[in-house]
């Protein structure tokens, strides 16, 4: 048993928590059986959740970092079986040289496979491929009673669907079998388009969705008037020629210390956005070849980039509203600009109509926006609570993996299969997030 200060990626201060760090899958059943019955448990991956869904301050964590092995790899079919603690980065280093890529990837390669399943992560290709849960073929799940269950769409289907997007509450994922994506090159062909306003964004998204596997946009959430809702739209496909060379691990640069609080304010963010927009606008209408690392994971090149927000940390807020609610999206962005709290990291994309098997899966058809807010205490909390009400009013939803403030009422409204999910929660598993939204 170790005691350490486990933190979510947003670095909101958290208390020290006890953690078990098993070395082998064979140790898991005994570990679960020996756990203190007075305390709850929660699997911990690589700590890349922004909110408190990966924390369990009133119980203990099961840290999966040593359970990071590849168990099987079918190089002809592109099927891998892995332990839950393996990171996307490590998985890519093994599979890319053989011409296989992750079928869905979020904005960092530092997530674990277990965490990706627990949060049913999505990527820039949701409009054509759906979420990560679509590519999970099977899961080996351990319960607190020591029971081992094989779960898939054919076996223990309900438990399988509860585990995908289930926030680590249904048991410990000992291993998972994933279907990969065939690629011919590690290069990406990336087209850049400038847009001014949400109507132009929506038109670009409509025009590009059939011809490009990946689409995403950077949105300026700090400027108003003529510059309101301007952005850079990136469309990409995997290249058809070039080497299959996986990205090397490690960071190009690292943030050594937390920034002072005054470093990020509406003026510095607006200045950064202006410089970034001008730099990217030079490539308007052009298609350039880039390695997958710089397209999918640009922030991975900066170690500890979360320190930019200072010692108080930050809140990330990610939400989706139906395609018919573009007016609501515009009102939300106007409120963010008006607040002066929006960041330079704002990502806008369109989700497709694919329905994940996960009972609590976040992605659903609509427009999705994710951005950071430096933690300014009650001021920031009031804004996020206000945004929550606007999202609710539009029939949208917020993402639990990015949240630290969601109310029980909002959670129930966002996830209509909540009652069905509860039946599959392991009674010995909990988290700070689950206690807040469920009790």
CORVENCOR-V356749 format. One line per field, one symbol per residue. ss: DSSP state (A for helix, B for strand, O for the rest). A space follows every 50 residues. Layout:
ss->???
This chain:
ss->OBBBOOOOOOOOOOOOBBBBOOOOAAAAAAAAAAOOOOOOBBBBOOOOOO OOOOOOOOOBBBBOOOOOOBBBBBOOOOBBBBBOOOBAAAAAAAAAAAOB BOOOOOOOOOOBAAAAAAOOOOOOOAAAAOOAAAABBBBBBBOOOOOBBB BOOOOOAAAAAAAOOOOOOOOBBBBBBBBOBBOOOOBBBBBBBBBBOAAA AAAAAAAAOOOOOBBBBBBOOOOOAAAOOBBBBBBBBBOOOOOOOOOOOO OOBBOOOOOOAAAOOAAAAAAAAAAAAAAAAOOOOOBBBBBAAAAAOAAA ABBOAAAAAOOOOBBBBBBBBOAAAAAAAAAAAAAAAAAOOBBBBBBBBB BOOOOOOOOOOOOOOBBBBBBBBBOOOAAAAAAAAAAAAAAAAOOOBBOA AAOOOOOAAAAAAAOOOAAAAAOOOOOOBOOAAAAAAAO
